[in-house]
Amino acid sequence: MPTSLEDRRFAQPSVTAFHPINPADKTAMAGLRTIVEPNKGRLRGTAARAPFDAIMEHVAVPEEVTFEAGAVGGVPGFIGSPANQR
Protein backbone atom coordinates (compact mmCIF):
# COMPACT_ATOMS: atom_id res chain seq x y z
CA MET A 1 0.00 0.00 0.00
CA PRO A 2 1.41 3.44 -0.97
CA THR A 3 2.42 5.45 2.07
CA SER A 4 3.86 8.74 0.84
CA LEU A 5 1.91 11.40 -1.01
CA GLU A 6 4.10 10.80 -4.07
CA ASP A 7 3.48 7.02 -3.92
CA ARG A 8 -0.30 7.57 -3.63
CA ARG A 9 -0.28 9.98 -6.58
CA PHE A 10 1.54 7.46 -8.79
CA ALA A 11 -0.86 4.68 -7.73
CA GLN A 12 -3.98 6.57 -8.85
CA PRO A 13 -5.13 6.37 -12.48
CA SER A 14 -5.02 9.80 -14.09
CA VAL A 15 -5.07 11.52 -17.46
CA THR A 16 -2.10 13.54 -16.22
CA ALA A 17 1.30 11.87 -16.35
CA PHE A 18 3.38 12.26 -13.19
CA HIS A 19 6.99 11.15 -12.97
CA PRO A 20 9.44 11.03 -10.10
CA ILE A 21 11.76 14.03 -9.82
CA ASN A 22 15.16 13.39 -11.35
CA PRO A 23 18.06 13.85 -8.86
CA ALA A 24 19.65 16.41 -11.20
CA ASP A 25 16.37 18.35 -11.19
CA LYS A 26 16.32 18.34 -7.39
CA THR A 27 19.76 19.96 -7.37
CA ALA A 28 18.66 22.62 -9.86
CA MET A 29 15.45 23.28 -7.91
CA ALA A 30 17.39 23.79 -4.67
CA GLY A 31 19.69 26.31 -6.38
CA LEU A 32 16.78 28.17 -7.94
CA ARG A 33 14.96 28.36 -4.61
CA THR A 34 18.03 29.97 -3.05
CA ILE A 35 18.10 32.62 -5.79
CA VAL A 36 14.39 33.49 -5.77
CA GLU A 37 13.69 33.22 -2.03
CA PRO A 38 14.54 36.88 -1.19
CA ASN A 39 11.73 38.01 -3.54
CA LYS A 40 9.12 35.46 -2.45
CA GLY A 41 5.75 37.18 -2.24
CA ARG A 42 7.10 40.56 -3.37
CA LEU A 43 6.49 40.30 -7.10
CA ARG A 44 2.85 39.92 -8.07
CA GLY A 45 0.80 40.22 -11.22
CA THR A 46 2.45 41.65 -14.31
CA ALA A 47 5.45 42.89 -12.27
CA ALA A 48 6.51 39.27 -11.84
CA ARG A 49 6.56 38.53 -15.57
CA ALA A 50 9.95 40.03 -16.50
CA PRO A 51 11.89 38.29 -13.69
CA PHE A 52 10.10 35.01 -14.44
CA ASP A 53 10.94 35.26 -18.15
CA ALA A 54 14.59 36.07 -17.32
CA ILE A 55 14.88 32.91 -15.22
CA MET A 56 13.07 30.68 -17.70
CA GLU A 57 15.21 31.87 -20.63
CA HIS A 58 18.24 30.33 -18.93
CA VAL A 59 16.73 26.87 -18.34
CA ALA A 60 18.35 24.06 -20.33
CA VAL A 61 15.98 22.37 -22.78
CA PRO A 62 15.82 18.58 -22.41
CA GLU A 63 16.81 16.74 -25.58
CA GLU A 64 13.78 14.47 -25.48
CA VAL A 65 11.22 17.33 -25.52
CA THR A 66 10.02 19.34 -28.52
CA PHE A 67 8.21 22.68 -28.31
CA GLU A 68 5.74 24.41 -30.59
CA ALA A 69 3.84 27.67 -30.35
CA GLY A 70 0.23 27.26 -29.35
CA ALA A 71 -2.53 28.53 -27.13
CA VAL A 72 -4.56 27.06 -24.28
CA GLY A 73 -7.82 28.78 -23.45
CA GLY A 74 -6.80 31.69 -25.68
CA VAL A 75 -3.54 32.23 -23.80
CA PRO A 76 -0.53 32.05 -26.16
CA GLY A 77 2.60 30.18 -25.21
CA PHE A 78 4.65 27.12 -26.06
CA ILE A 79 3.51 23.54 -25.73
CA GLY A 80 6.11 20.92 -24.82
CA SER A 81 5.73 17.33 -25.96
CA PRO A 82 7.92 14.24 -25.64
CA ALA A 83 9.94 13.73 -28.84
CA ASN A 84 8.79 10.09 -28.99
CA GLN A 85 5.12 10.93 -28.38
CA ARG A 86 2.64 8.27 -29.46
Summary of the structure (lengths in Angstrom):
residues: 86
radius of gyration: 16.4
end to end distance: 30.7
largest distance: 44.9
contacts: 125
relative contact order: 0.08
helix: 42%
strand: 19%
